Amino acid sequence: MLKNTHSLLRFISVVCLAGWLGIAQAEVKLTDAWVRVSNPGQSVGAAYITLSSAQDVTLVYVETERAGSVEMHSMTMQNGIMKMRSMEELPVPAGKPVKLAPGGLHLMLFELPAPFKAGEQVKFRLCFKDKQGKITDQFITMPVKAAP
Ligand SMILES: [Cu+2]
């Protein structure tokens, strides 16, 4: 009986370790995520998030049911004019969090079927590619908030 209990415990700890290693491999930490409130009739919106990863990964694709398409955009000032640029992919270097926030990098949401109202929760899928080219999906629910 004692012997069986011991091997069961060992079995459980091996399973847990494998699960932990699996998560540690690919998981990107997603924090400070939110979607900006949009006005009725407005066809585009924006979402923001901070991405942190223990290894080099690249954000290659984003989607949500609440938009026809999602693009990664950078924003820079050029001669006093804000310029947005669509990015094919967004690198997230190991140990260097990438902050998407108003006035800078953002997720641009196109073809909104309905406005984003404060307090709503919006599900997103983010696809990350690692150095080996392996793609991992991550899901996050972002709250809709007015810009601070
Ligand atoms: Cu944009």
Backbone and ligand atoms as CSV (ligand in chain L), in Angstrom:
chain,resi,resn,atom,element,x,y,z
A,1,MET,N,N,0.848,-1.211,0.000
A,1,MET,CA,C,0.000,0.000,0.000
A,1,MET,C,C,0.875,1.249,0.000
A,2,LEU,N,N,1.850,1.248,0.897
A,2,LEU,CA,C,2.752,2.401,0.998
A,2,LEU,C,C,3.538,2.571,-0.316
A,3,LYS,N,N,3.952,1.449,-0.874
A,3,LYS,CA,C,4.733,1.467,-2.114
A,3,LYS,C,C,3.894,2.046,-3.255
A,4,ASN,N,N,2.602,1.626,-3.304
A,4,ASN,CA,C,1.719,2.117,-4.367
A,4,ASN,C,C,1.504,3.632,-4.263
A,5,THR,N,N,1.303,4.103,-3.049
A,5,THR,CA,C,1.088,5.544,-2.833
A,5,THR,C,C,2.302,6.318,-3.321
A,6,HIS,N,N,3.451,5.757,-3.039
A,6,HIS,CA,C,4.682,6.446,-3.424
A,6,HIS,C,C,4.797,6.556,-4.944
A,7,SER,N,N,4.508,5.447,-5.643
A,7,SER,CA,C,4.650,5.501,-7.098
A,7,SER,C,C,3.576,6.388,-7.727
A,8,LEU,N,N,2.403,6.438,-7.083
A,8,LEU,CA,C,1.346,7.319,-7.592
A,8,LEU,C,C,1.807,8.781,-7.482
A,9,LEU,N,N,2.382,9.122,-6.335
A,9,LEU,CA,C,2.881,10.488,-6.146
A,9,LEU,C,C,3.955,10.827,-7.167
A,10,ARG,N,N,4.815,9.857,-7.420
A,10,ARG,CA,C,5.893,10.094,-8.372
A,10,ARG,C,C,5.302,10.314,-9.764
A,11,PHE,N,N,4.278,9.509,-10.093
A,11,PHE,CA,C,3.618,9.629,-11.389
A,11,PHE,C,C,3.021,11.028,-11.527
A,12,ILE,N,N,2.333,11.478,-10.467
A,12,ILE,CA,C,1.701,12.810,-10.519
A,12,ILE,C,C,2.744,13.907,-10.707
A,13,SER,N,N,3.851,13.805,-9.973
A,13,SER,CA,C,4.842,14.878,-10.074
A,13,SER,C,C,5.486,14.909,-11.461
A,14,VAL,N,N,5.653,13.743,-12.090
A,14,VAL,CA,C,6.221,13.706,-13.447
A,14,VAL,C,C,5.254,14.354,-14.426
A,15,VAL,N,N,3.959,14.056,-14.288
A,15,VAL,CA,C,2.953,14.641,-15.171
A,15,VAL,C,C,2.931,16.158,-15.019
A,16,CYS,N,N,2.979,16.630,-13.768
A,16,CYS,CA,C,2.950,18.070,-13.514
A,16,CYS,C,C,4.176,18.749,-14.103
A,17,LEU,N,N,5.314,18.127,-13.964
A,17,LEU,CA,C,6.548,18.701,-14.482
A,17,LEU,C,C,6.457,18.828,-16.001
A,18,ALA,N,N,5.949,17.785,-16.648
A,18,ALA,CA,C,5.817,17.811,-18.107
A,18,ALA,C,C,4.882,18.933,-18.531
A,19,GLY,N,N,3.784,19.085,-17.806
A,19,GLY,CA,C,2.840,20.153,-18.113
A,19,GLY,C,C,3.469,21.519,-17.927
A,20,TRP,N,N,4.223,21.664,-16.865
A,20,TRP,CA,C,4.872,22.933,-16.580
A,20,TRP,C,C,5.899,23.267,-17.665
A,21,LEU,N,N,6.656,22.270,-18.080
A,21,LEU,CA,C,7.659,22.486,-19.124
A,21,LEU,C,C,6.987,22.871,-20.438
A,22,GLY,N,N,5.855,22.227,-20.713
A,22,GLY,CA,C,5.115,22.521,-21.936
A,22,GLY,C,C,4.681,23.961,-21.976
A,23,ILE,N,N,4.190,24.450,-20.843
A,23,ILE,CA,C,3.726,25.838,-20.788
A,23,ILE,C,C,4.931,26.788,-20.871
A,24,ALA,N,N,5.989,26.464,-20.140
A,24,ALA,CA,C,7.149,27.349,-20.090
A,24,ALA,C,C,7.781,27.523,-21.465
A,25,GLN,N,N,7.657,26.533,-22.320
A,25,GLN,CA,C,8.255,26.575,-23.652
A,25,GLN,C,C,7.744,27.722,-24.508
A,26,ALA,N,N,6.427,27.874,-24.562
A,26,ALA,CA,C,5.879,28.753,-25.594
A,26,ALA,C,C,5.083,29.935,-25.056
A,27,GLU,N,N,4.658,29.873,-23.814
A,27,GLU,CA,C,3.728,30.883,-23.324
A,27,GLU,C,C,4.329,32.290,-23.319
A,28,VAL,N,N,3.584,33.212,-23.925
A,28,VAL,CA,C,3.948,34.629,-23.878
A,28,VAL,C,C,3.035,35.272,-22.841
A,29,LYS,N,N,3.602,36.072,-21.961
A,29,LYS,CA,C,2.792,36.723,-20.931
A,29,LYS,C,C,2.044,37.893,-21.551
A,30,LEU,N,N,0.730,37.891,-21.394
A,30,LEU,CA,C,-0.112,38.929,-21.975
A,30,LEU,C,C,-0.688,39.764,-20.840
A,31,THR,N,N,-0.320,41.035,-20.781
A,31,THR,CA,C,-0.801,41.897,-19.693
A,31,THR,C,C,-1.286,43.236,-20.243
A,32,ASP,N,N,-1.968,43.996,-19.398
A,32,ASP,CA,C,-2.470,45.342,-19.735
A,32,ASP,C,C,-3.219,45.372,-21.061
A,33,ALA,N,N,-4.041,44.363,-21.284
A,33,ALA,CA,C,-4.774,44.293,-22.556
A,33,ALA,C,C,-6.115,45.015,-22.448
A,34,TRP,N,N,-6.434,45.826,-23.435
A,34,TRP,CA,C,-7.735,46.486,-23.471
A,34,TRP,C,C,-8.071,46.947,-24.888
A,35,VAL,N,N,-9.371,47.099,-25.109
A,35,VAL,CA,C,-9.870,47.568,-26.399
A,35,VAL,C,C,-10.444,48.959,-26.176
A,36,ARG,N,N,-10.157,49.865,-27.080
A,36,ARG,CA,C,-10.644,51.238,-26.945
A,36,ARG,C,C,-12.126,51.318,-27.319
A,37,VAL,N,N,-12.888,52.034,-26.527
A,37,VAL,CA,C,-14.301,52.285,-26.838
A,37,VAL,C,C,-14.390,52.907,-28.227
A,38,SER,N,N,-15.373,52.479,-29.041
A,38,SER,CA,C,-15.537,53.091,-30.368
A,38,SER,C,C,-16.928,53.688,-30.495
A,39,ASN,N,N,-17.062,54.650,-31.380
A,39,ASN,CA,C,-18.343,55.325,-31.577
A,39,ASN,C,C,-19.193,54.551,-32.583
A,40,PRO,N,N,-20.536,54.634,-32.445
A,40,PRO,CA,C,-21.403,54.000,-33.426
A,40,PRO,C,C,-21.069,54.522,-34.824
A,41,GLY,N,N,-21.015,53.646,-35.810
A,41,GLY,CA,C,-20.710,54.047,-37.175
A,41,GLY,C,C,-19.225,54.072,-37.494
A,42,GLN,N,N,-18.412,54.031,-36.449
A,42,GLN,CA,C,-16.950,54.015,-36.646
A,42,GLN,C,C,-16.559,52.621,-37.140
A,43,SER,N,N,-15.787,52.557,-38.244
A,43,SER,CA,C,-15.491,51.235,-38.812
A,43,SER,C,C,-14.168,50.660,-38.324
A,44,VAL,N,N,-13.314,51.510,-37.715
A,44,VAL,CA,C,-12.043,50.994,-37.210
A,44,VAL,C,C,-11.926,51.220,-35.706
A,45,GLY,N,N,-11.126,50.366,-35.068
A,45,GLY,CA,C,-10.892,50.479,-33.636
A,45,GLY,C,C,-9.453,50.123,-33.316
A,46,ALA,N,N,-9.127,50.155,-32.022
A,46,ALA,CA,C,-7.757,49.848,-31.610
A,46,ALA,C,C,-7.768,49.047,-30.315
A,47,ALA,N,N,-6.737,48.200,-30.187
A,47,ALA,CA,C,-6.561,47.433,-28.959
A,47,ALA,C,C,-5.090,47.491,-28.562
A,48,TYR,N,N,-4.849,47.343,-27.260
A,48,TYR,CA,C,-3.497,47.489,-26.727
A,48,TYR,C,C,-3.186,46.340,-25.786
A,49,ILE,N,N,-1.893,46.007,-25.688
A,49,ILE,CA,C,-1.486,44.869,-24.866
A,49,ILE,C,C,0.025,44.921,-24.654
A,50,THR,N,N,0.481,44.352,-23.562
A,50,THR,CA,C,1.929,44.214,-23.347
A,50,THR,C,C,2.296,42.740,-23.487
A,51,LEU,N,N,3.320,42.472,-24.301
A,51,LEU,CA,C,3.760,41.103,-24.589
A,51,LEU,C,C,5.130,40.883,-23.960
A,52,SER,N,N,5.249,39.840,-23.112
A,52,SER,CA,C,6.548,39.515,-22.518
A,52,SER,C,C,6.843,38.049,-22.751
A,53,SER,N,N,8.071,37.757,-23.149
A,53,SER,CA,C,8.431,36.370,-23.434
A,53,SER,C,C,9.832,36.068,-22.928
A,54,ALA,N,N,10.008,34.844,-22.437
A,54,ALA,CA,C,11.320,34.419,-21.938
A,54,ALA,C,C,12.245,34.050,-23.098
A,55,GLN,N,N,11.674,33.852,-24.285
A,55,GLN,CA,C,12.491,33.529,-25.459
A,55,GLN,C,C,12.037,34.405,-26.629
A,56,ASP,N,N,12.881,34.532,-27.635
A,56,ASP,CA,C,12.529,35.321,-28.816
A,56,ASP,C,C,11.335,34.704,-29.519
A,57,VAL,N,N,10.276,35.485,-29.695
A,57,VAL,CA,C,9.123,35.037,-30.473
A,57,VAL,C,C,8.676,36.198,-31.362
A,58,THR,N,N,7.786,35.893,-32.291
A,58,THR,CA,C,7.261,36.930,-33.178
A,58,THR,C,C,5.755,36.796,-33.237
A,59,LEU,N,N,5.068,37.907,-33.041
A,59,LEU,CA,C,3.618,37.902,-33.190
A,59,LEU,C,C,3.335,37.966,-34.685
A,60,VAL,N,N,2.686,36.943,-35.212
A,60,VAL,CA,C,2.501,36.873,-36.668
A,60,VAL,C,C,1.052,37.048,-37.112
A,61,TYR,N,N,0.110,36.863,-36.188
A,61,TYR,CA,C,-1.294,36.958,-36.600
A,61,TYR,C,C,-2.183,37.226,-35.387
A,62,VAL,N,N,-3.193,38.058,-35.608
A,62,VAL,CA,C,-4.158,38.357,-34.542
A,62,VAL,C,C,-5.547,38.340,-35.150
A,63,GLU,N,N,-6.505,37.781,-34.418
A,63,GLU,CA,C,-7.888,37.863,-34.898
A,63,GLU,C,C,-8.859,37.936,-33.738
A,64,THR,N,N,-10.048,38.470,-34.036
A,64,THR,CA,C,-11.146,38.526,-33.090
A,64,THR,C,C,-12.448,38.456,-33.869
A,65,GLU,N,N,-13.462,37.891,-33.208
A,65,GLU,CA,C,-14.782,37.814,-33.851
A,65,GLU,C,C,-15.375,39.194,-34.064
A,66,ARG,N,N,-14.889,40.167,-33.313
A,66,ARG,CA,C,-15.474,41.503,-33.318
A,66,ARG,C,C,-14.884,42.452,-34.363
A,67,ALA,N,N,-14.033,41.915,-35.255
A,67,ALA,CA,C,-13.485,42.745,-36.332
A,67,ALA,C,C,-13.254,41.887,-37.564
A,68,GLY,N,N,-13.420,42.503,-38.753
A,68,GLY,CA,C,-13.194,41.780,-40.008
A,68,GLY,C,C,-11.745,41.365,-40.148
A,69,SER,N,N,-10.838,42.252,-39.718
A,69,SER,CA,C,-9.414,41.922,-39.726
A,69,SER,C,C,-8.676,42.745,-38.678
A,70,VAL,N,N,-7.498,42.250,-38.322
A,70,VAL,CA,C,-6.670,42.924,-37.320
A,70,VAL,C,C,-5.269,43.099,-37.897
A,71,GLU,N,N,-4.725,44.304,-37.777
A,71,GLU,CA,C,-3.349,44.555,-38.233
A,71,GLU,C,C,-2.517,45.055,-37.069
A,72,MET,N,N,-1.205,44.766,-37.136
A,72,MET,CA,C,-0.276,45.327,-36.161
A,72,MET,C,C,0.244,46.621,-36.760
A,73,HIS,N,N,0.134,47.707,-36.020
A,73,HIS,CA,C,0.558,49.015,-36.522
A,73,HIS,C,C,1.599,49.649,-35.623
A,74,SER,N,N,2.517,50.372,-36.268
A,74,SER,CA,C,3.410,51.244,-35.515
A,74,SER,C,C,2.949,52.671,-35.762
A,75,MET,N,N,3.311,53.577,-34.861
A,75,MET,CA,C,2.901,54.972,-35.007
A,75,MET,C,C,4.097,55.852,-34.709
A,76,THR,N,N,4.391,56.746,-35.627
A,76,THR,CA,C,5.513,57.662,-35.409
A,76,THR,C,C,5.115,59.070,-35.830
A,77,MET,N,N,5.805,60.054,-35.278
A,77,MET,CA,C,5.594,61.449,-35.660
A,77,MET,C,C,6.552,61.782,-36.794
A,78,GLN,N,N,6.019,62.287,-37.899
A,78,GLN,CA,C,6.874,62.727,-39.011
A,78,GLN,C,C,6.460,64.124,-39.404
A,79,ASN,N,N,7.340,65.102,-39.177
A,79,ASN,CA,C,7.050,66.525,-39.458
A,79,ASN,C,C,5.738,66.953,-38.796
A,80,GLY,N,N,5.566,66.532,-37.556
A,80,GLY,CA,C,4.378,66.945,-36.807
A,80,GLY,C,C,3.108,66.199,-37.174
A,81,ILE,N,N,3.237,65.197,-38.036
A,81,ILE,CA,C,2.050,64.423,-38.438
A,81,ILE,C,C,2.205,62.979,-37.962
A,82,MET,N,N,1.164,62.444,-37.329
A,82,MET,CA,C,1.176,61.053,-36.890
A,82,MET,C,C,1.065,60.141,-38.106
A,83,LYS,N,N,2.026,59.224,-38.231
A,83,LYS,CA,C,1.991,58.278,-39.345
A,83,LYS,C,C,1.843,56.863,-38.796
A,84,MET,N,N,0.880,56.122,-39.364
A,84,MET,CA,C,0.712,54.723,-38.965
A,84,MET,C,C,1.242,53.835,-40.078
A,85,ARG,N,N,1.859,52.745,-39.660
A,85,ARG,CA,C,2.412,51.819,-40.632
A,85,ARG,C,C,2.000,50.396,-40.241
A,86,SER,N,N,1.538,49.640,-41.226
A,86,SER,CA,C,1.159,48.256,-40.977
A,86,SER,C,C,2.417,47.388,-40.940
A,87,MET,N,N,2.487,46.486,-39.957
A,87,MET,CA,C,3.647,45.607,-39.831
A,87,MET,C,C,3.227,44.167,-40.114
A,88,GLU,N,N,4.025,43.483,-40.907
A,88,GLU,CA,C,3.762,42.082,-41.235
A,88,GLU,C,C,3.796,41.217,-39.976
A,89,GLU,N,N,4.766,41.533,-39.097
A,89,GLU,CA,C,4.917,40.784,-37.854
A,89,GLU,C,C,5.587,41.671,-36.823
A,90,LEU,N,N,5.416,41.275,-35.563
A,90,LEU,CA,C,5.943,42.090,-34.475
A,90,LEU,C,C,6.870,41.245,-33.595
A,91,PRO,N,N,8.189,41.514,-33.652
A,91,PRO,CA,C,9.124,40.723,-32.852
A,91,PRO,C,C,8.995,41.046,-31.354
A,92,VAL,N,N,9.060,39.991,-30.538
A,92,VAL,CA,C,9.068,40.146,-29.075
A,92,VAL,C,C,10.376,39.516,-28.582
A,93,PRO,N,N,11.409,40.342,-28.337
A,93,PRO,CA,C,12.703,39.788,-27.920
A,93,PRO,C,C,12.640,39.212,-26.506
A,94,ALA,N,N,13.453,38.184,-26.261
A,94,ALA,CA,C,13.498,37.538,-24.947
A,94,ALA,C,C,13.796,38.554,-23.859
A,95,GLY,N,N,12.946,38.562,-22.838
A,95,GLY,CA,C,13.192,39.407,-21.664
A,95,GLY,C,C,12.973,40.897,-21.876
A,96,LYS,N,N,12.487,41.275,-23.063
A,96,LYS,CA,C,12.230,42.704,-23.326
A,96,LYS,C,C,10.769,42.906,-23.712
A,97,PRO,N,N,9.914,43.241,-22.717
A,97,PRO,CA,C,8.484,43.375,-22.990
A,97,PRO,C,C,8.207,44.411,-24.083
A,98,VAL,N,N,7.272,44.067,-24.958
A,98,VAL,CA,C,6.851,44.984,-26.017
A,98,VAL,C,C,5.492,45.543,-25.616
A,99,LYS,N,N,5.439,46.869,-25.476
A,99,LYS,CA,C,4.224,47.516,-24.984
A,99,LYS,C,C,3.456,48.143,-26.147
A,100,LEU,N,N,2.235,47.681,-26.350
A,100,LEU,CA,C,1.353,48.326,-27.312
A,100,LEU,C,C,0.467,49.265,-26.513
A,101,ALA,N,N,0.557,50.554,-26.820
A,101,ALA,CA,C,-0.154,51.559,-26.015
A,101,ALA,C,C,-0.503,52.758,-26.883
A,102,PRO,N,N,-1.499,53.552,-26.453
A,102,PRO,CA,C,-1.888,54.725,-27.244
A,102,PRO,C,C,-0.678,55.601,-27.588
A,103,GLY,N,N,-0.600,56.052,-28.843
A,103,GLY,CA,C,0.497,56.890,-29.292
A,103,GLY,C,C,1.658,56.112,-29.875
A,104,GLY,N,N,1.613,54.784,-29.762
A,104,GLY,CA,C,2.703,53.949,-30.279
A,104,GLY,C,C,2.164,52.715,-30.979
A,105,LEU,N,N,2.823,51.593,-30.735
A,105,LEU,CA,C,2.363,50.337,-31.334
A,105,LEU,C,C,0.929,50.049,-30.900
A,106,HIS,N,N,0.148,49.499,-31.810
A,106,HIS,CA,C,-1.233,49.134,-31.465
A,106,HIS,C,C,-1.755,48.056,-32.400
A,107,LEU,N,N,-2.834,47.444,-31.986
A,107,LEU,CA,C,-3.556,46.524,-32.867
A,107,LEU,C,C,-4.678,47.341,-33.483
A,108,MET,N,N,-4.730,47.371,-34.814
A,108,MET,CA,C,-5.756,48.145,-35.508
A,108,MET,C,C,-6.845,47.175,-35.953
A,109,LEU,N,N,-8.075,47.478,-35.581
A,109,LEU,CA,C,-9.199,46.582,-35.866
A,109,LEU,C,C,-10.046,47.189,-36.987
A,110,PHE,N,N,-10.257,46.430,-38.052
A,110,PHE,CA,C,-11.000,46.921,-39.212
A,110,PHE,C,C,-12.355,46.222,-39.334
A,111,GLU,N,N,-13.245,46.900,-40.066
A,111,GLU,CA,C,-14.584,46.352,-40.368
A,111,GLU,C,C,-15.322,45.930,-39.100
A,112,LEU,N,N,-15.508,46.880,-38.203
A,112,LEU,CA,C,-16.232,46.582,-36.964
A,112,LEU,C,C,-17.727,46.423,-37.263
A,113,PRO,N,N,-18.323,45.271,-36.943
A,113,PRO,CA,C,-19.754,45.090,-37.189
A,113,PRO,C,C,-20.605,45.852,-36.167
A,114,ALA,N,N,-20.019,46.127,-34.994
A,114,ALA,CA,C,-20.745,46.833,-33.932
A,114,ALA,C,C,-19.739,47.610,-33.089
A,115,PRO,N,N,-20.176,48.721,-32.481
A,115,PRO,CA,C,-19.238,49.504,-31.674
A,115,PRO,C,C,-18.793,48.766,-30.411
A,116,PHE,N,N,-17.606,49.089,-29.941
A,116,PHE,CA,C,-17.111,48.542,-28.672
A,116,PHE,C,C,-17.615,49.428,-27.544
A,117,LYS,N,N,-18.394,48.826,-26.644
A,117,LYS,CA,C,-18.950,49.588,-25.521
A,117,LYS,C,C,-18.174,49.272,-24.246
A,118,ALA,N,N,-17.983,50.291,-23.417
A,118,ALA,CA,C,-17.258,50.133,-22.152
A,118,ALA,C,C,-17.850,48.985,-21.347
A,119,GLY,N,N,-17.011,48.140,-20.796
A,119,GLY,CA,C,-17.449,47.032,-19.964
A,119,GLY,C,C,-17.594,45.721,-20.715
A,120,GLU,N,N,-17.600,45.772,-22.049
A,120,GLU,CA,C,-17.698,44.528,-22.820
A,120,GLU,C,C,-16.382,43.759,-22.710
A,121,GLN,N,N,-16.464,42.452,-22.985
A,121,GLN,CA,C,-15.274,41.599,-22.993
A,121,GLN,C,C,-15.102,41.063,-24.412
A,122,VAL,N,N,-13.919,41.205,-24.967
A,122,VAL,CA,C,-13.683,40.811,-26.351
A,122,VAL,C,C,-12.561,39.773,-26.418
A,123,LYS,N,N,-12.878,38.634,-27.049
A,123,LYS,CA,C,-11.897,37.540,-27.156
A,123,LYS,C,C,-10.985,37.742,-28.366
A,124,PHE,N,N,-9.706,37.506,-28.163
A,124,PHE,CA,C,-8.725,37.599,-29.243
A,124,PHE,C,C,-7.911,36.316,-29.318
A,125,ARG,N,N,-7.441,36.002,-30.534
A,125,ARG,CA,C,-6.474,34.919,-30.718
A,125,ARG,C,C,-5.183,35.546,-31.231
A,126,LEU,N,N,-4.084,35.247,-30.570
A,126,LEU,CA,C,-2.779,35.744,-30.990
A,126,LEU,C,C,-1.921,34.548,-31.378
A,127,CYS,N,N,-1.260,34.617,-32.531
A,127,CYS,CA,C,-0.392,33.519,-32.973
A,127,CYS,C,C,1.060,33.972,-32.925
A,128,PHE,N,N,1.848,33.218,-32.163
A,128,PHE,CA,C,3.264,33.525,-32.021
A,128,PHE,C,C,4.097,32.449,-32.711
A,129,LYS,N,N,5.186,32.911,-33.347
A,129,LYS,CA,C,6.114,31.977,-33.986
A,129,LYS,C,C,7.409,32.002,-33.196
A,130,ASP,N,N,7.943,30.821,-32.873
A,130,ASP,CA,C,9.227,30.790,-32.159
A,130,ASP,C,C,10.373,30.672,-33.164
A,131,LYS,N,N,11.610,30.593,-32.637
A,131,LYS,CA,C,12.789,30.595,-33.511
A,131,LYS,C,C,12.841,29.372,-34.433
A,132,GLN,N,N,12.195,28.289,-33.976
A,132,GLN,CA,C,12.168,27.071,-34.786
A,132,GLN,C,C,11.051,27.127,-35.836
A,133,GLY,N,N,10.278,28.193,-35.811
A,133,GLY,CA,C,9.186,28.337,-36.773
A,133,GLY,C,C,7.884,27.725,-36.302
A,134,LYS,N,N,7.864,27.240,-35.054
A,134,LYS,CA,C,6.648,26.623,-34.523
A,134,LYS,C,C,5.650,27.711,-34.125
A,135,ILE,N,N,4.401,27.531,-34.565
A,135,ILE,CA,C,3.362,28.513,-34.269
A,135,ILE,C,C,2.552,28.058,-33.059
A,136,THR,N,N,2.340,28.965,-32.106
A,136,THR,CA,C,1.526,28.667,-30.931
A,136,THR,C,C,0.412,29.705,-30.819
A,137,ASP,N,N,-0.803,29.226,-30.613
A,137,ASP,CA,C,-1.963,30.098,-30.430
A,137,ASP,C,C,-2.115,30.453,-28.964
A,138,GLN,N,N,-2.446,31.694,-28.695
A,138,GLN,CA,C,-2.808,32.082,-27.335
A,138,GLN,C,C,-4.090,32.901,-27.390
A,139,PHE,N,N,-4.934,32.679,-26.402
A,139,PHE,CA,C,-6.220,33.370,-26.368
A,139,PHE,C,C,-6.264,34.315,-25.175
A,140,ILE,N,N,-6.902,35.454,-25.385
A,140,ILE,CA,C,-7.054,36.408,-24.287
A,140,ILE,C,C,-8.365,37.146,-24.449
A,141,THR,N,N,-8.993,37.434,-23.316
A,141,THR,CA,C,-10.217,38.249,-23.312
A,141,THR,C,C,-9.840,39.631,-22.814
A,142,MET,N,N,-10.121,40.638,-23.636
A,142,MET,CA,C,-9.743,42.011,-23.296
A,142,MET,C,C,-10.976,42.832,-22.933
A,143,PRO,N,N,-10.906,43.619,-21.876
A,143,PRO,CA,C,-12.027,44.489,-21.539
A,143,PRO,C,C,-12.040,45.723,-22.438
A,144,VAL,N,N,-13.240,46.229,-22.708
A,144,VAL,CA,C,-13.369,47.479,-23.475
A,144,VAL,C,C,-13.375,48.636,-22.484
A,145,LYS,N,N,-12.499,49.626,-22.750
A,145,LYS,CA,C,-12.373,50.770,-21.842
A,145,LYS,C,C,-12.247,52.053,-22.646
A,146,ALA,N,N,-12.625,53.164,-22.028
A,146,ALA,CA,C,-12.373,54.461,-22.648
A,146,ALA,C,C,-10.891,54.763,-22.525
A,147,ALA,N,N,-10.337,55.491,-23.477
A,147,ALA,CA,C,-8.917,55.849,-23.418
A,147,ALA,C,C,-8.660,56.675,-22.162
A,148,PRO,N,N,-7.525,56.431,-21.468
A,148,PRO,CA,C,-7.260,57.150,-20.222
A,148,PRO,C,C,-6.985,58.651,-20.473
L,1,CU,CU,CU,-3.337,51.960,-36.774
